[in-house]
Amino acid sequence: MTRITFEKQAQDGKARRGVIRTTRGDIQTPAFMPVGTAATVKAMMPESVAATGADILLGNTYHLMLRPTAERVAALGGLHKFMNWSGPILTDSGGFQVMSLAGLRKLTEKGVTFKSHIDGSKHEITPERSMEIQALLGSDIVMCFDECPALPADRDRIASSMELSMRWAQRSKDAFGDRPGHALFGIQQGGLEEDLRAQSAQALREIEFDGYAVGGLAVGEGQEAMFGCLDFAPDQLPENKPRYLMGVGKPDDIVGAVARGIDMMDCVLPSRSGRTGQVFTRHGVLNIKNARHQDDPRPLDENCSCPACRNYSRAYLHHVFRSQEIISSMLLTWHNLHYYQDIMSGMREAIASGTFAAWQSDFHSGRAQGDIDPL
């Protein structure tokens, strides 16, 4: 196989069921990608991440270029070998982290210069350098280098940022070159403005990419505004290519995005929440640190087959969290990732059988019930 391909297998409303075929294995869509920022999904072994049902991981260009460096990863055999993950990996371009994490950054037509948040050292990322870093890492799906303004921002700022990102998209495509077995995704920008999003989508279509991302959302605009944008943004992108919503999100954000035509998502939320004691279940969110769990012999969710629910009580999970034991982060992260993958497989089945509306209704009513009553 020389190209990464996307096959849409079913559609129910705007929700799509499909498969992305890569040289490292198939990605069933809609897909949720756990985030392995620094070449690890925190508190998880790669085999454990695969056991939750994840087909693909996300790695972070900005973090990996600073430490251990892309050159070092390449010398050690590439990111897959380095982190012991044999499936597909998507790397983001580094643009978002430069905007949100780096100090003293300077933005020009050429790219961005910034100081590392780790040691203050000075670096530059351009579209060409981002493509070089991602090639050194060896990721299967590469993202264009873009600029993402935080919302709210005024229309002129959003428009000029989008236009810069489209010029960078062309430079990213030129620098990416011909890399059989690897895909390059373009990133649509334009804030919440329908006409700017349409302009961005048209520019990306003319350049031509293997997939298309909706960027610049989940940056503080709130769910209602995000859904308002997703009511039109995915429709502006090619029907026959995967559509990726970057950095989303909570379970109901994910379901709402799929209902609006999104195929791929990523978010640090399930793993970060696991480390802070926040647990996602089909009956909403619970906080394991609360005293109500300390004498409770029941599992987090009796219908869940993850190791935390199969083998441990709420009382134990409460105890190890309060004791700051490492097993707490491991078990709660595993549970949250497992739950997210359960949502994805549930949606895939529902779309394939034409019952997505009923599945959505059950999903929302289950979460609205709230946690089981205390003993």
N, C-alpha and C positions, 0 to 999 in steps of 0.2 A: 504494500500500500504506500502510495506517495503522498496522498493528501488526507487531511482529517475531514470526514464527511458527516453530514447531519441528515437523518431520515426521520421525517414526521410520520408517526404511525397511527395517531388518532387525534381527534380534536372534539372538545365538548364546550360549546360557547367559544370563548377565546382561549380557553385552557388547552395546552398542547401536550401530548405524550410522544416522546421520541427517543432516539438514541444517537449519540455522537460517537462515531467510530474512530479510534486512534490506534497508532502502532503499539501502544501499551495497554490496550484494552478498551472496552466499550463503556461509555458513560450513559446511564439511563436517565432520561429527563422527564419531568422536572428533577433537577439535581441540586442538592445542597453540598457545598464544598467546605469542610472544616478548614480553619485557618491555622497553618503551620508557619507562623510569622518568621521565626529564626531557624527554620528547618526542623521544627518539632511542633506537634500539637501539644500544648502544655499539659503535663501530667498523664500523657497517653503514650503507649508504645505504638509504632506503626501497625503492628498486627492487630492491636486492640481497636484502632481507628477503622481498619478494614472490617473487623468483626461487627462494627455498628451498622455496616451497609454502605459506607462511603466508597464511591468509585474514583474520586479525584480529590486532591488536596490543593490548597493555595499556599504559595510561598511568597515572601515579601522582598522585593528587589532592594528597597532602601535599606532595610535591616541587614540583609545578607551582603550587600556591597560594602557596608561599613565593618561588619564582623560576621564571618571570618574573612571576607572579601570574595568576590566572584572568581578571581584568578585562583585563589586557594581551592575553592570548591571544584573548579575545572581540573586542576592538577590532581585532585583526589578522585577523579572519575565522574564528576557531575553530581547534581543535586540528588537524583534518584538513588545512586549508590551511596552517597555521603549520608543520607538520612534513612537508608534502608526502606524505601517505598518504591515498589515496582510498578504501581499504577500511574495514570496520567497526573501531571502537576501543571497547574496554571500559576504563572507569576504575574503580579501586578507590576505597573511600570515604575513605581516609586513616586509618582507625582503627588498623590494625596498625602503621603507621609512627609514629603518635603514641605508641603504647605502647613501641615498640622503639627509636626514635631521639631523640625530643624530650626536653628536659631539664625538670626542675621542673614536672611535669604535675600537674594537679589534676582529679580525676574527680568529677562531681556528676550528679544526675539530668538536669540541663539539657544537659550535654555535657562537653567536656574543654578546659581552658585549659592552654597549654604555652608553652615558650620554644623558638624556632627553633634547630635545630642549626647553622644557617648563621651567624646574627649575634646570637642571643640575644633577638631581638624577641619580644614577647608576642602570642599568637594564641588564638583560640577556635574550636573546631569543635563544632557541634551537628548533629543530624540535618538541621535546616533549612539550615544553612550548607553542609553537605556536598552537599546536593541543589542548592543555588544555584551552588556552585563547578563541579559536574559539568555543570550546564546551561550555564554560561558557556563551559566547555571544548567542549561540543557532542558529547560522546561518545554512541555508539549504545546501549551497554549501561552502565547506571548501577548501582552497588552501594549497598545500604543502609549507613548508618553503624552500626557495631557496636563492641562492646568484646570484646577477645580476650585472656583471661588466658594467660600462658605456662604450659605444663605442665612438671612436675607441679604441681598446685594441689589444695587440699583440696576436698571435695565441696561444702561450703557456699559457698566462694568461686566455684566453677564455676556452681553453681545461681543465685546472686544475679547473677552476670555475665550468664548466659544470659537471665534474666528482664529485666534492664535492656536487653539487646540487642533483646529482643522488643518492649519499649515503644518503643525507638528505631526499630525496623522500622516500627511503625505511624505514627510521626511522619515517617519518611522517605517512606512511601507518601503521606501527606497532603500533604507539601511537594512531592513530585514532580509531583503534579497530573496533568493530561491532556496528554501530550506525544506526539502521533502520530509514529510512526517511531522512537521511542526506547523502550527497555525498562528496567524496574527489576527487579533480582534481590534476593531476600531471602537472608539468610545464617543457616544453621542453626548453633547453638552447643550446648554441653553436654559439652565435654571428651570423655572416653572412656566416659561413662555412658549406657547404652542408654535408660534411662527419661527422662533429661534431654534427650537428642537427640529422643526421640519427642514430648516436651512442646513443644520448640522447633519441630519440624516441624509440629505441629498448630496452633500459634500462627501460623506463617507461612502455612499453608494457608487459615486463616480470613481473614487480611489479603488474600491473593491477590497473587501476583507473576507476572511473565513468565518467570521462571526462578529456580532455587534453587541456592545454593552450600552446600557443606559447608565451614564455616570452622573455625578453631581446631585444625587438624591441621598436621603438618610444622612444629611449634614445639618440637621437642626430645623427642618421645615415642618415636621410633624406628619402624622400618618394621613390626615385628611388631604393636606396639600400634596403629599407624595402620591396617594391614590389618584388624585385629580390629574396629576401629570401622567401617571401610568394609564389613565383612561385613553390617552392619545399617543404617548411616546412609542410604545412597542409597535403599534400599527404603522408607524412611519418607517420602520426598519424592514429589510427584506424578509419575506415569508419563509424562504427556503434555507435560512441560516439560523444558528442558535442565537438566542437573545439572553443576555446576562445582566442582571441587576446587581450592581456592585455594593457590597457592604450592608446587605439586608438579610436578616433582621430578627425581629420577634416572631414567634410562630404565626400570629394573625397577620403580620406584615407579609410573610412568605406565602400564605394561602391567598391573600388578596392580590399579591403580585402574579402568582400563577393564574389566577382567575382573569387577569388582564393580559395574558399572553407571554409571560416571562418563563424561560426555560432553565436558568441557572442562577444561583445566589451563593453568597458567602457571608459569614459574619463571625466575629469573635465571641458573640454573646453566649452560646451554649457552654463553651469552655471557660470563659471568664466568669460566668455566673456560677459554674460548678465550684470554682475556687473560692467564691465568696459566700457559698452556702445557699444560693438561690437555685431552686429545682423546678424544672418545667415538667408538668404532667398533663394528661388529657383532661384533668379537672382543674387546670389553672396552675398558678405559681405558688410554691410553698417555700418558706424560709426555715431551713433545718436548724438554725441556731435558736429558734424560739423554744421556750421551756415546755410548751405543750407536747413536744415530741420525746421528752426525756424518759418517759416510762412506757412508750408506745411500741409494742412488739410487732406491729404490722409493717409491711413494706411501703416504700414510697408510693408505688402504684401496683396493685395486685395483678393488673393485666399486662405488666411490662416484663419482658424476658431478659433484661440486662442483668449483669452480675450483681449490681447494687440491690436490685429489687428481688432477685432470686435468692440471694444468700445472706442479706443483712437487714436488720430491723431499723426502723426510724430511731429507736433509742440508741442503737450502736452508732448510726451515722451522726446523730446529734452529739454523742460523746466524743467521737474522733474529730469532729469539726471544732468543738469547744476546746479540745486538747491540742489543737493545731497539728494533728498527725497528718502526714503526707497522704496516707490512704484515703483520707476524706476528699482531697482534690481529685484523686484518681477515680474513686467510685462515683462521685457526683458528676464529674465531667463525662465519664463513660455513659452514665444514665442520660444526661442531657443530649449528648450526641446521638445516642440510640433513639431517643424520643424524636429528635429532628428527622432522622432517617425513616422512622416509622411514619411520620407525616408525609414525607416524600413518596414512600411506596404506597401509602393509602391514596394519595392523589393520583399517582400513575394508574393504579387499578381502577379508580373511579372514572378517570377520563376515558380509559380504554373501554369501559363498560357503559359509558354514557350516563353515569349517575353522579357527576361531579357536584351538581347543585344540592342533591340530597346529602352527599358526603360533607360538603361545606356546612350545611345546616346542622348536621350531627356534631361536627367539629366545634362549632361556635356554642352550641347548647351544652356540650360536655364541659367546655372551659368555663362557661358562665355558672355552672353548678358550684364551682369552688371546691376546695379541698374537703376530704371526708371529715366528718365531725370528730372532735377530740374524744378520747376514751373517758 
